[in-house]
Amino acid sequence: MRNLIFLGPPGCGKGTQSVMLADKLGYKRVSTGELLREIAKQKSSFGEKINALLTNGELVSDEMVNALIDDFYSKLDASDNVILDGYPRNVEQAKALDVILQKYNTEVNEVFHFNVAEDVLVKRITGRYTCDNCGAIYNSFFYTTDVEGKCNKCDSEKFSRRSDDSEEVVVNRLRVFRASTAPLLDYYAKKLVLIDAQRPATQVFEQIVSLIK
C-alpha cells in the first residue's frame, strides 16, 4: 500500500488531482470534506451541526475526522494505493494518522504541498459553480461555459454554487488553514514535495505522476 497526502489551502486543486489519479492510476481517494458534506445533508441534529460548521468555514473536531479515516482504511485491501485529500489538517491529526496507518501495517510515503497565491485561491473558490445535471465544474473568472448559461457537456441550464464559497467564508477558511495546517510542512519536512499548482491541471498531473512512478 502506498499513501500520498495532498496538502494545500482550499482551491489549490488537490481535489482535482486526486480525482485524476484515481481515474488514471486506480488510487483510492478519501476527502474528509466530501465525507462531511454528505453527513451535512442528513436530516438529523448531527447533520445540522456539521452543516453549520461547514457553512461558517470552521473545522470539525479531530476525533470525528480521525474516526472517518480509520473507518475508510478498515475497508481497504493491503494492495490498495491511497490519496488523502485534505487530511490531515493539523499536527494532531497527523499523529493520529501515524497510529491508524501502523494498525494497518503501512505509512505515509509522500506529501505533496500545492502552492497557489492567495488572491488566485479566492477567485478559484468564489467563482466556481457546478452543473446540477452532470457535475461539470466551471469558474466565473477562469473557465465559463462556451454558451452562457448552458453546460458544455450536457446542455443543462441548471447550475449551483456551494453555500460555503462566499468570499467571507473563503477568507476565514484560508485563515484557519494558515493557523492549523501550515505547521504540517515542518512535521512532514522529510517527505514533502512542493508543487506549483498555479499551472494548468494537466501539467500538475504530469509532474505528480513522474514523481510517484
N, C-alpha and C positions, 0 to 999 in steps of 0.2 A: 504494500500500500504506500502510495506517495501522497503527501499532504501539502498543498500550496495555500498560503494565506494571501488574499488580495486586500491590501491596506491602503486607505486613502479617504479623503473627505467626500461628502455627498456630491454627486455629479461628476466624479472623476473618471467614470467609465468602467469601473471594475465589474459592475453587473453585466454590462455588455460583453466584456471579455470573458467572464466566467461562462456565459451562455454559449459563446463561440467555441470555447474549449470543450464544453460538454457536448456540443453538436459534432465537432470535428474529431476530437480525440477520445470521446466517451467518458470524460471525467464526470464524477458525481458532484453536483454542486449543492451547497447549502447557503442560503441567505437568511439570516435571522430576521432581517427586515421583512422579507416576504412572508416568513412563517408568522411573524407578529401581526402583519396586516391581515392575514387570513383569520387569526384569532379575533382581531378588532371588528371583523364583520359579523361575528357571532352575537346573537341577541341574548346576551347574558350580562350579569353585573361585571364579571371579569372582562368580557369582551369590551364593554363600555369603558372600563378603566384603562385598558390598553389603548383604545381608540383616543381617549382624552390625552394620554401621554404622547402618542404619535402626532396628534394634531397640533400640539404645542411644541413639538420638536424636542421633547425630553426623552431620556433613555429609560428603558425598562430595567428592573433590578437584575444584578448579575446572577443571582440564584435562578431566576426564571430562564434567562438566556442560556446559562450553562446546562440546565436541565434539558432544554430543547436540543442542544448539541449532543449531549450524551445519548439522548433517545435516537438521534439521527445515526450515530455511529453504531448503535446496537443493532441496526437493521442492515448493515453493510457486510459484504464478504471481504476476506483478507486480501483478495486480488484487486479490489476497487481502488481507484485513484480519486482524490477528493480536492475540491476547491472550496475553501472557507471564504465566503464573500461578505466582508464587513464584520467579521468576528475573528479574533477578539477585539473589543473596543477599548480596553484598558489593561493595565498590567495585571490586575487581579484576575480578570478573565483569562489572560494568557497563562497564568499559573494554574488556573483550573483546567484549561485545555491540556496542559502538560500531563496532569493527573489522569484526565479522560483518555488521552492517547496511550499512556502507559498501560492502562487497563486493557486496551485492545492491541498491545504489543506493536505500537507504531509511534511516529514522532513527526514534528514539523520539518519539512525539507527545505523549502524556500519561502521567503516573504517578499512579495512584490509591492513596492510602495509607488502609487500612482500620483505623480506631481502635476498639478494644474493651478494656474494663477487664480486667486480668489474672485476677481471680477468676472472671469470666464465661468467659474463654477456657478455663480449667482445666475448668469444668463442661461446656462445649461439647464438649471433646475426650474427656474421660474418660467422659462419659455417652453418647457416640454408639455406635449399633450398626446393623447393616445386614441387611436381608432377604437370605438366601443365594439365594433364587429369583429375585426381580425387581430387587434392588439398592436398594429403598426405604430411606431413611436416617431413623432415629429417634434420640431422646435421652432418657435416663432422667430428666433434670431438666426439660427444656423441651417435649418432643414425644414422648409414648409412643403405643403402638398403642391404638386405640379399645377393642379386646378384648384383654385381657392375653395375651401370647404368640402373637398371631395378626396377621399383616401386614394392614394396611388395604387394600392394593392387590390382593394375590393370595391371601390367606388362608393363606400358608405359615406353618409354626410353627418354621422353622429360621432362626436369626439368628447373627451372629458379630460380634466386635469385633476391631479391629486390634491386633496384639501391641504396637505402639508407642504405644498410647493409655493406658498406665498413668500414674498421677499423677506418679510419679518421673521417667519419661521425658518427660512433658509439661513439667514444671518445668525440666528440663535443656534441652529444645528452646527454651523461652522465653528461658532464659539465653543460649543460643547466638545466638538471634535478636537480642537486645539488643546483644550484643557485636559481631556481624559485620554485621548488616543495618541497624541504626539509622543508621549513617553515610551510608547511601544517601539519607536525607532531605536532607542537605546537598548531595550530589552532584547530585540531581535537583531542587533547590530551585526553579528557574525553570519546571519542568514539573509540579510537584507539585499534586495536587488532594486535599484532605482529605475523607474520607468517615466519617460517624458510622455505624459498622457494627453498633451495638447495636440499631438499629431493625429492624423486620420486613424480610425479604429483598425483598419487593415494593417497599417504599419506597426501599430502597437501589438497586434496579434502575432504578426510575423516575428517580432522580437521575442515575445514570450515563448513561442513555440521553439525558436532556435536555442533558447536558454534551458528549456526543460528536456530537450531530446538528447 
